[in-house]
Amino acid sequence: MVEVIVKELPERPRPGEKVQLPNGEFIRVRHVGIPWLLPPKKVCNDPECPWHGYLSVRGHVFTVTVESVHGRTATVIHEWLHYDPKYKRYEKRRKKIHVKVPSCIEVRPGDIVYIGETRPLAKTIRHVIIGKSEDVTEAKSQVLRLEQSQ
């Protein structure tokens, strides 16, 4: 088991930059493949971190609300609207998902976060938190406008 070291930076690093930790180790900030999400201000050497480790994010990306946090795992609630054709109306649906919390991202119950699908990390954990709602850049609104115009 690797001892996880976390370092707070004065400003956000850009993907591709190398940052030196207090123990002398260099960590490269990766790009997770979501153009409107910025990396966190903290840097860690956690191997299961999508920004600083080797964990790839693939599949679906959800916006969810954190319900509870237990160490490096959390329980989140994903809510969505489902159309019922029989009654010709929408109904609310919700699902609890267990996620891994990287060491460089601090979350509390009630936070709105973005989670991404990954390989299975434990028996019930198949998602990882990749950012908070404050980590969004202005590019997201431009992307949404392009998708609506097509």
N, CA and C atoms as an extended XYZ file, in Angstrom:
450
Properties=species:S:1:pos:R:3:atomname:S:1:resname:S:1:resid:I:1 pbc="F F F"
N         0.850       -1.182        0.000 N   MET     1
C         0.000        0.000        0.000 CA  MET     1
C         0.889        1.238        0.000 C   MET     1
N         0.624        2.144       -0.888 N   VAL     2
C         1.410        3.358       -1.040 CA  VAL     2
C         0.872        4.423       -0.096 C   VAL     2
N         1.775        5.116        0.595 N   GLU     3
C         1.356        6.233        1.446 CA  GLU     3
C         0.993        7.400        0.540 C   GLU     3
N        -0.225        7.889        0.658 N   VAL     4
C        -0.718        8.947       -0.213 CA  VAL     4
C        -0.310       10.303        0.355 C   VAL     4
N         0.346       11.112       -0.486 N   ILE     5
C         0.786       12.456       -0.120 CA  ILE     5
C        -0.024       13.451       -0.938 C   ILE     5
N        -0.555       14.474       -0.264 N   VAL     6
C        -1.365       15.492       -0.926 CA  VAL     6
C        -0.690       16.840       -0.726 C   VAL     6
N        -0.593       17.634       -1.808 N   LYS     7
C         0.037       18.954       -1.743 CA  LYS     7
C        -0.941       19.987       -2.294 C   LYS     7
N        -1.176       21.058       -1.516 N   GLU     8
C        -2.050       22.156       -1.942 CA  GLU     8
C        -1.232       23.115       -2.799 C   GLU     8
N        -1.784       23.528       -3.942 N   LEU     9
C        -1.113       24.459       -4.841 CA  LEU     9
C        -1.799       25.819       -4.791 C   LEU     9
N        -1.064       26.913       -5.056 N   PRO    10
C        -1.697       28.240       -5.031 CA  PRO    10
C        -2.716       28.446       -6.151 C   PRO    10
N        -2.494       27.821       -7.312 N   GLU    11
C        -3.450       27.913       -8.414 CA  GLU    11
C        -3.574       26.556       -9.087 C   GLU    11
N        -4.604       26.401       -9.897 N   ARG    12
C        -4.862       25.113      -10.550 CA  ARG    12
C        -3.769       24.786      -11.563 C   ARG    12
N        -3.252       23.565      -11.540 N   PRO    13
C        -2.321       23.162      -12.595 CA  PRO    13
C        -3.074       22.850      -13.878 C   PRO    13
N        -2.396       22.964      -14.999 N   ARG    14
C        -2.997       22.609      -16.287 CA  ARG    14
C        -2.660       21.155      -16.612 C   ARG    14
N        -3.522       20.480      -17.364 N   PRO    15
C        -3.187       19.105      -17.757 CA  PRO    15
C        -1.876       19.076      -18.535 C   PRO    15
N        -1.011       18.132      -18.193 N   GLY    16
C         0.293       18.011      -18.829 CA  GLY    16
C         1.423       18.556      -17.974 C   GLY    16
N         1.124       19.392      -16.977 N   GLU    17
C         2.165       19.952      -16.109 CA  GLU    17
C         2.684       18.893      -15.148 C   GLU    17
N         3.953       19.062      -14.736 N   LYS    18
C         4.546       18.193      -13.730 CA  LYS    18
C         4.711       19.006      -12.452 C   LYS    18
N         4.303       18.409      -11.320 N   VAL    19
C         4.355       19.064      -10.015 CA  VAL    19
C         5.187       18.189       -9.086 C   VAL    19
N         6.044       18.839       -8.290 N   GLN    20
C         6.891       18.088       -7.364 CA  GLN    20
C         6.229       18.032       -5.991 C   GLN    20
N         6.142       16.826       -5.432 N   LEU    21
C         5.597       16.623       -4.096 CA  LEU    21
C         6.684       16.853       -3.055 C   LEU    21
N         6.326       17.008       -1.768 N   PRO    22
C         7.337       17.232       -0.720 CA  PRO    22
C         8.378       16.119       -0.589 C   PRO    22
N         8.058       14.884       -0.994 N   ASN    23
C         9.026       13.793       -0.900 CA  ASN    23
C         9.963       13.724       -2.110 C   ASN    23
N         9.854       14.682       -3.052 N   GLY    24
C        10.725       14.726       -4.222 CA  GLY    24
C        10.155       14.042       -5.447 C   GLY    24
N         9.032       13.385       -5.311 N   GLU    25
C         8.405       12.673       -6.426 CA  GLU    25
C         7.703       13.670       -7.353 C   GLU    25
N         7.830       13.449       -8.667 N   PHE    26
C         7.153       14.300       -9.643 CA  PHE    26
C         5.863       13.627      -10.084 C   PHE    26
N         4.780       14.404      -10.107 N   ILE    27
C         3.469       13.913      -10.519 CA  ILE    27
C         3.018       14.712      -11.732 C   ILE    27
N         2.576       14.005      -12.779 N   ARG    28
C         2.066       14.659      -13.984 CA  ARG    28
C         0.549       14.737      -13.900 C   ARG    28
N         0.001       15.910      -14.176 N   VAL    29
C        -1.444       16.103      -14.166 CA  VAL    29
C        -1.983       15.609      -15.510 C   VAL    29
N        -2.884       14.632      -15.465 N   ARG    30
C        -3.445       14.037      -16.671 CA  ARG    30
C        -4.682       14.792      -17.127 C   ARG    30
N        -5.099       14.538      -18.346 N   HIS    31
C        -6.346       15.064      -18.879 CA  HIS    31
C        -7.340       13.915      -18.885 C   HIS    31
N        -8.490       14.079      -18.197 N   VAL    32
C        -9.429       12.959      -18.069 CA  VAL    32
C       -10.365       12.814      -19.257 C   VAL    32
N       -10.301       13.734      -20.232 N   GLY    33
C       -11.109       13.603      -21.433 CA  GLY    33
C       -12.404       14.384      -21.398 C   GLY    33
N       -12.593       15.231      -20.401 N   ILE    34
C       -13.797       16.060      -20.312 CA  ILE    34
C       -13.332       17.503      -20.439 C   ILE    34
N       -13.607       18.166      -21.575 N   PRO    35
C       -12.993       19.471      -21.849 CA  PRO    35
C       -13.432       20.601      -20.925 C   PRO    35
N       -14.603       20.519      -20.316 N   TRP    36
C       -15.082       21.623      -19.491 CA  TRP    36
C       -14.815       21.435      -18.007 C   TRP    36
N       -14.046       20.404      -17.625 N   LEU    37
C       -13.753       20.142      -16.224 CA  LEU    37
C       -12.285       20.425      -15.944 C   LEU    37
N       -12.024       21.277      -14.939 N   LEU    38
C       -10.659       21.664      -14.574 CA  LEU    38
C       -10.111       20.721      -13.513 C   LEU    38
N        -8.776       20.516      -13.483 N   PRO    39
C        -8.188       19.667      -12.442 CA  PRO    39
C        -8.285       20.333      -11.072 C   PRO    39
N        -8.241       19.555       -9.987 N   PRO    40
C        -8.317       20.144       -8.645 CA  PRO    40
C        -7.058       20.922       -8.284 C   PRO    40
N        -7.168       21.797       -7.255 N   LYS    41
C        -6.024       22.596       -6.815 CA  LYS    41
C        -4.986       21.756       -6.078 C   LYS    41
N        -5.388       20.637       -5.534 N   LYS    42
C        -4.469       19.754       -4.813 CA  LYS    42
C        -3.899       18.717       -5.768 C   LYS    42
N        -2.697       18.245       -5.433 N   VAL    43
C        -2.029       17.197       -6.209 CA  VAL    43
C        -1.735       16.045       -5.255 C   VAL    43
N        -1.980       14.811       -5.708 N   CYS    44
C        -1.739       13.639       -4.873 CA  CYS    44
C        -0.976       12.579       -5.669 C   CYS    44
N        -0.481       11.575       -4.956 N   ASN    45
C         0.180       10.453       -5.638 CA  ASN    45
C        -0.638        9.171       -5.498 C   ASN    45
N        -1.959        9.311       -5.409 N   ASP    46
C        -2.871        8.175       -5.316 CA  ASP    46
C        -2.944        7.485       -6.684 C   ASP    46
N        -2.619        6.191       -6.802 N   PRO    47
C        -2.673        5.526       -8.104 CA  PRO    47
C        -4.089        5.379       -8.650 C   PRO    47
N        -5.112        5.461       -7.793 N   GLU    48
C        -6.495        5.354       -8.245 CA  GLU    48
C        -7.159        6.729       -8.366 C   GLU    48
N        -6.372        7.749       -8.702 N   CYS    49
C        -6.899        9.096       -8.936 CA  CYS    49
C        -6.941        9.319      -10.448 C   CYS    49
N        -8.075        9.799      -10.999 N   PRO    50
C        -8.125       10.005      -12.451 CA  PRO    50
C        -7.228       11.141      -12.932 C   PRO    50
N        -6.907       12.109      -12.077 N   TRP    51
C        -6.081       13.257      -12.474 CA  TRP    51
C        -4.597       12.992      -12.314 C   TRP    51
N        -4.196       12.255      -11.269 N   HIS    52
C        -2.769       12.103      -10.965 CA  HIS    52
C        -2.302       10.652      -10.944 C   HIS    52
N        -3.196        9.699      -11.132 N   GLY    53
C        -2.837        8.287      -11.096 CA  GLY    53
C        -3.009        7.638      -12.452 C   GLY    53
N        -3.403        6.360      -12.428 N   TYR    54
C        -3.521        5.583      -13.660 CA  TYR    54
C        -4.951        5.154      -13.949 C   TYR    54
N        -5.927        5.733      -13.262 N   LEU    55
C        -7.316        5.322      -13.422 CA  LEU    55
C        -7.948        6.063      -14.593 C   LEU    55
N        -8.441        5.310      -15.591 N   SER    56
C        -9.055        5.942      -16.751 CA  SER    56
C       -10.559        6.078      -16.537 C   SER    56
N       -11.118        7.151      -17.067 N   VAL    57
C       -12.550        7.404      -16.987 CA  VAL    57
C       -13.138        7.094      -18.357 C   VAL    57
N       -14.154        6.230      -18.380 N   ARG    58
C       -14.786        5.880      -19.647 CA  ARG    58
C       -16.269        5.718      -19.383 C   ARG    58
N       -17.056        5.727      -20.404 N   GLY    59
C       -18.490        5.518      -20.242 CA  GLY    59
C       -19.225        6.789      -19.861 C   GLY    59
N       -20.172        6.676      -18.961 N   HIS    60
C       -21.057        7.778      -18.612 CA  HIS    60
C       -20.432        8.714      -17.585 C   HIS    60
N       -20.800        9.988      -17.668 N   VAL    61
C       -20.437       10.996      -16.676 CA  VAL    61
C       -21.743       11.570      -16.149 C   VAL    61
N       -21.920       11.551      -14.819 N   PHE    62
C       -23.160       12.004      -14.197 CA  PHE    62
C       -22.904       13.211      -13.304 C   PHE    62
N       -23.934       14.031      -13.122 N   THR    63
C       -23.942       15.071      -12.101 CA  THR    63
C       -24.802       14.539      -10.971 C   THR    63
N       -24.215       14.420       -9.773 N   VAL    64
C       -24.902       13.782       -8.651 CA  VAL    64
C       -24.730       14.614       -7.389 C   VAL    64
N       -25.477       14.247       -6.346 N   THR    65
C       -25.390       14.894       -5.043 CA  THR    65
C       -24.813       13.897       -4.042 C   THR    65
N       -23.846       14.342       -3.233 N   VAL    66
C       -23.216       13.470       -2.246 CA  VAL    66
C       -24.168       13.307       -1.066 C   VAL    66
N       -24.430       12.059       -0.685 N   GLU    67
C       -25.288       11.791        0.459 CA  GLU    67
C       -24.467       11.575        1.726 C   GLU    67
N       -23.407       10.753        1.648 N   SER    68
C       -22.565       10.497        2.812 CA  SER    68
C       -21.156       10.148        2.350 C   SER    68
N       -20.189       10.407        3.238 N   VAL    69
C       -18.789       10.125        2.939 CA  VAL    69
C       -18.242        9.224        4.037 C   VAL    69
N       -17.585        8.141        3.633 N   HIS    70
C       -16.969        7.196        4.568 CA  HIS    70
C       -15.518        6.996        4.164 C   HIS    70
N       -14.607        7.772        4.725 N   GLY    71
C       -13.198        7.646        4.378 CA  GLY    71
C       -12.959        8.060        2.941 C   GLY    71
N       -12.458        7.137        2.113 N   ARG    72
C       -12.169        7.443        0.710 CA  ARG    72
C       -13.271        6.956       -0.222 C   ARG    72
N       -14.428        6.591        0.331 N   THR    73
C       -15.584        6.240       -0.484 CA  THR    73
C       -16.762        7.119       -0.095 C   THR    73
N       -17.708        7.252       -0.994 N   ALA    74
C       -18.892        8.058       -0.723 CA  ALA    74
C       -20.102        7.408       -1.373 C   ALA    74
N       -21.269        7.772       -0.873 N   THR    75
C       -22.529        7.352       -1.461 CA  THR    75
C       -23.168        8.591       -2.071 C   THR    75
N       -23.544        8.501       -3.341 N   VAL    76
C       -24.136        9.636       -4.037 CA  VAL    76
C       -25.507        9.236       -4.568 C   VAL    76
N       -26.338       10.250       -4.837 N   ILE    77
C       -27.674       10.006       -5.366 CA  ILE    77
C       -27.768       10.611       -6.755 C   ILE    77
N       -28.089        9.764       -7.731 N   HIS    78
C       -28.285       10.221       -9.106 CA  HIS    78
C       -29.787       10.280       -9.370 C   HIS    78
N       -30.297       11.474       -9.709 N   GLU    79
C       -31.718       11.652       -9.998 CA  GLU    79
C       -31.889       12.032      -11.464 C   GLU    79
N       -32.917       11.500      -12.102 N   TRP    80
C       -33.188       11.829      -13.492 CA  TRP    80
C       -34.686       11.713      -13.742 C   TRP    80
N       -35.129       12.250      -14.884 N   LEU    81
C       -36.526       12.151      -15.283 CA  LEU    81
C       -36.672       11.039      -16.324 C   LEU    81
N       -37.661       10.192      -16.145 N   HIS    82
C       -37.920        9.094      -17.068 CA  HIS    82
C       -39.312        9.288      -17.661 C   HIS    82
N       -39.416        9.209      -18.977 N   TYR    83
C       -40.703        9.390      -19.646 CA  TYR    83
C       -41.476        8.086      -19.656 C   TYR    83
N       -42.729        8.133      -19.193 N   ASP    84
C       -43.600        6.969      -19.191 CA  ASP    84
C       -44.602        7.140      -20.334 C   ASP    84
N       -44.472        6.372      -21.437 N   PRO    85
C       -45.347        6.583      -22.587 CA  PRO    85
C       -46.809        6.224      -22.336 C   PRO    85
N       -47.065        5.325      -21.404 N   LYS    86
C       -48.449        4.934      -21.130 CA  LYS    86
C       -49.259        6.114      -20.581 C   LYS    86
N       -48.637        6.836      -19.623 N   TYR    87
C       -49.329        7.971      -18.997 CA  TYR    87
C       -48.946        9.313      -19.618 C   TYR    87
N       -48.041        9.277      -20.587 N   LYS    88
C       -47.604       10.477      -21.322 CA  LYS    88
C       -47.119       11.579      -20.379 C   LYS    88
N       -46.278       11.187      -19.448 N   ARG    89
C       -45.699       12.164      -18.525 CA  ARG    89
C       -44.373       11.635      -17.992 C   ARG    89
N       -43.662       12.508      -17.307 N   TYR    90
C       -42.362       12.160      -16.748 CA  TYR    90
C       -42.510       11.780      -15.285 C   TYR    90
N       -41.610       10.898      -14.852 N   GLU    91
C       -41.546       10.549      -13.437 CA  GLU    91
C       -40.104       10.688      -12.973 C   GLU    91
N       -39.938       11.048      -11.700 N   LYS    92
C       -38.598       11.172      -11.137 CA  LYS    92
C       -38.102        9.800      -10.723 C   LYS    92
N       -36.856        9.531      -11.052 N   ARG    93
C       -36.221        8.295      -10.599 CA  ARG    93
C       -34.909        8.657       -9.928 C   ARG    93
N       -34.480        7.800       -9.012 N   ARG    94
C       -33.221        8.039       -8.311 CA  ARG    94
C       -32.520        6.720       -8.027 C   ARG    94
N       -31.190        6.817       -7.926 N   LYS    95
C       -30.394        5.625       -7.684 CA  LYS    95
C       -29.209        6.014       -6.810 C   LYS    95
N       -28.893        5.175       -5.831 N   LYS    96
C       -27.704        5.391       -5.008 CA  LYS    96
C       -26.531        4.680       -5.662 C   LYS    96
N       -25.392        5.377       -5.744 N   ILE    97
C       -24.189        4.825       -6.362 CA  ILE    97
C       -23.041        4.993       -5.375 C   ILE    97
N       -22.225        3.957       -5.219 N   HIS    98
C       -21.032        4.036       -4.385 CA  HIS    98
C       -19.865        4.471       -5.270 C   HIS    98
N       -19.097        5.476       -4.817 N   VAL    99
C       -18.009        6.030       -5.618 CA  VAL    99
C       -16.741        6.128       -4.783 C   VAL    99
N       -15.597        6.165       -5.469 N   LYS   100
C       -14.304        6.402       -4.816 CA  LYS   100
C       -14.037        7.895       -4.810 C   LYS   100
N       -13.511        8.395       -3.698 N   VAL   101
C       -13.156        9.807       -3.573 CA  VAL   101
C       -11.633        9.905       -3.631 C   VAL   101
N       -11.058       10.540       -4.668 N   PRO   102
C        -9.608       10.703       -4.704 CA  PRO   102
C        -9.119       11.574       -3.549 C   PRO   102
N        -7.866       11.402       -3.168 N   SER   103
C        -7.309       12.148       -2.043 CA  SER   103
C        -7.231       13.642       -2.314 C   SER   103
N        -7.156       14.040       -3.575 N   CYS   104
C        -6.997       15.451       -3.915 CA  CYS   104
C        -8.318       16.217       -3.979 C   CYS   104
N        -9.448       15.532       -3.828 N   ILE   105
C       -10.757       16.175       -3.893 CA  ILE   105
C       -11.458       15.980       -2.555 C   ILE   105
N       -11.847       17.091       -1.912 N   GLU   106
C       -12.572       17.022       -0.650 CA  GLU   106
C       -14.054       17.200       -0.921 C   GLU   106
N       -14.865       16.284       -0.422 N   VAL   107
C       -16.314       16.386       -0.592 CA  VAL   107
C       -16.995       16.255        0.763 C   VAL   107
N       -18.155       16.883        0.868 N   ARG   108
C       -18.990       16.801        2.061 CA  ARG   108
C       -20.406       16.433        1.623 C   ARG   108
N       -21.219       15.925        2.534 N   PRO   109
C       -22.610       15.642        2.166 CA  PRO   109
C       -23.314       16.918        1.695 C   PRO   109
N       -24.045       16.792        0.599 N   GLY   110
C       -24.745       17.929        0.020 CA  GLY   110
C       -24.033       18.554       -1.164 C   GLY   110
N       -22.756       18.232       -1.387 N   ASP   111
C       -22.014       18.776       -2.522 CA  ASP   111
C       -22.533       18.192       -3.834 C   ASP   111
N       -22.486       19.006       -4.883 N   ILE   112
C       -22.821       18.535       -6.224 CA  ILE   112
C       -21.513       18.231       -6.929 C   ILE   112
N       -21.347       16.991       -7.371 N   VAL   113
C       -20.083       16.550       -7.963 CA  VAL   113
C       -20.347       15.855       -9.294 C   VAL   113
N       -19.278       15.687      -10.072 N   TYR   114
C       -19.313       14.939      -11.324 CA  TYR   114
C       -18.609       13.613      -11.088 C   TYR   114
N       -19.249       12.517      -11.490 N   ILE   115
C       -18.631       11.203      -11.358 CA  ILE   115
C       -18.506       10.584      -12.737 C   ILE   115
N       -17.476        9.769      -12.903 N   GLY   116
C       -17.256        9.078      -14.161 CA  GLY   116
C       -17.157        7.586      -13.934 C   GLY   116
N       -17.516        6.839      -14.949 N   GLU   117
C       -17.472        5.386      -14.881 CA  GLU   117
C       -16.040        4.914      -15.099 C   GLU   117
N       -15.608        3.917      -14.333 N   THR   118
C       -14.259        3.359      -14.444 CA  THR   118
C       -14.346        1.837      -14.411 C   THR   118
N       -13.189        1.223      -14.358 N   ARG   119
C       -13.144       -0.219      -14.171 CA  ARG   119
C       -13.607       -0.533      -12.743 C   ARG   119
N       -13.985       -1.767      -12.432 N   PRO   120
C       -14.388       -2.091      -11.062 CA  PRO   120
C       -13.221       -1.910      -10.083 C   PRO   120
N       -13.438       -1.099       -9.030 N   LEU   121
C       -12.418       -0.845       -8.023 CA  LEU   121
C       -12.641       -1.689       -6.774 C   LEU   121
N       -13.859       -2.093       -6.525 N   ALA   122
C       -14.219       -2.960       -5.406 CA  ALA   122
C       -15.503       -3.697       -5.795 C   ALA   122
N       -16.084       -4.415       -4.854 N   LYS   123
C       -17.284       -5.193       -5.166 CA  LYS   123
C       -18.427       -4.310       -5.668 C   LYS   123
N       -18.617       -3.139       -5.055 N   THR   124
C       -19.729       -2.272       -5.446 CA  THR   124
C       -19.287       -0.923       -5.992 C   THR   124
N       -17.992       -0.688       -6.134 N   ILE   125
C       -17.506        0.629       -6.578 CA  ILE   125
C       -17.032        0.530       -8.024 C   ILE   125
N       -17.733        1.270       -8.916 N   ARG   126
C       -17.385        1.311      -10.335 CA  ARG   126
C       -17.359        2.735      -10.871 C   ARG   126
N       -17.393        3.722       -9.979 N   HIS   127
C       -17.373        5.127      -10.368 CA  HIS   127
C       -16.376        5.873       -9.488 C   HIS   127
N       -15.891        7.003       -9.995 N   VAL   128
C       -14.947        7.827       -9.254 CA  VAL   128
C       -15.369        9.289       -9.407 C   VAL   128
N       -15.139       10.084       -8.364 N   ILE   129
C       -15.443       11.510       -8.436 CA  ILE   129
C       -14.334       12.176       -9.237 C   ILE   129
N       -14.712       12.959      -10.256 N   ILE   130
C       -13.708       13.616      -11.092 CA  ILE   130
C       -13.705       15.122      -10.912 C   ILE   130
N       -14.669       15.664      -10.184 N   GLY   131
C       -14.667       17.103       -9.941 CA  GLY   131
C       -15.917       17.561       -9.227 C   GLY   131
N       -15.852       18.799       -8.729 N   LYS   132
C       -16.993       19.404       -8.063 CA  LYS   132
C       -17.642       20.409       -9.007 C   LYS   132
N       -18.787       20.935       -8.612 N   SER   133
C       -19.500       21.876       -9.474 CA  SER   133
C       -18.727       23.185       -9.637 C   SER   133
N       -17.796       23.506       -8.714 N   GLU   134
C       -16.976       24.720       -8.835 CA  GLU   134
C       -15.844       24.560       -9.849 C   GLU   134
N       -15.550       23.333      -10.259 N   ASP   135
C       -14.430       23.057      -11.156 CA  ASP   135
C       -14.796       23.167      -12.635 C   ASP   135
N       -15.928       23.761      -12.949 N   VAL   136
C       -16.395       23.837      -14.330 CA  VAL   136
C       -15.906       25.133      -14.964 C   VAL   136
N       -15.470       25.052      -16.213 N   THR   137
C       -15.020       26.217      -16.953 CA  THR   137
C       -16.147       26.722      -17.858 C   THR   137
N       -15.930       27.844      -18.515 N   GLU   138
C       -16.948       28.446      -19.378 CA  GLU   138
C       -17.163       27.647      -20.664 C   GLU   138
N       -16.294       26.732      -20.989 N   ALA   139
C       -16.421       25.959      -22.226 CA  ALA   139
C       -17.670       25.083      -22.216 C   ALA   139
N       -18.179       24.730      -21.029 N   LYS   140
C       -19.347       23.846      -20.968 CA  LYS   140
C       -20.566       24.521      -21.579 C   LYS   140
N       -20.780       25.799      -21.307 N   SER   141
C       -21.957       26.469      -21.862 CA  SER   141
C       -21.861       26.556      -23.386 C   SER   141
N       -20.655       26.724      -23.926 N   GLN   142
C       -20.480       26.765      -25.380 CA  GLN   142
C       -20.766       25.390      -25.989 C   GLN   142
N       -20.338       24.339      -25.335 N   VAL   143
C       -20.579       22.989      -25.841 CA  VAL   143
C       -22.072       22.688      -25.840 C   VAL   143
N       -22.773       23.090      -24.785 N   LEU   144
C       -24.215       22.844      -24.722 CA  LEU   144
C       -24.939       23.615      -25.805 C   LEU   144
N       -24.511       24.853      -26.110 N   ARG   145
C       -25.150       25.628      -27.157 CA  ARG   145
C       -24.949       24.987      -28.519 C   ARG   145
N       -23.756       24.431      -28.767 N   LEU   146
C       -23.496       23.752      -30.034 CA  LEU   146
C       -24.363       22.512      -30.195 C   LEU   146
N       -24.543       21.751      -29.103 N   GLU   147
C       -25.367       20.553      -29.173 CA  GLU   147
C       -26.828       20.891      -29.414 C   GLU   147
N       -27.321       22.006      -28.861 N   GLN   148
C       -28.714       22.380      -29.042 CA  GLN   148
C       -28.991       22.879      -30.451 C   GLN   148
N       -28.005       23.537      -31.087 N   SER   149
C       -28.227       24.105      -32.411 CA  SER   149
C       -28.250       23.049      -33.517 C   SER   149
N       -27.687       21.876      -33.262 N   GLN   150
C       -27.635       20.849      -34.309 CA  GLN   150
C       -28.897       20.046      -34.412 C   GLN   150
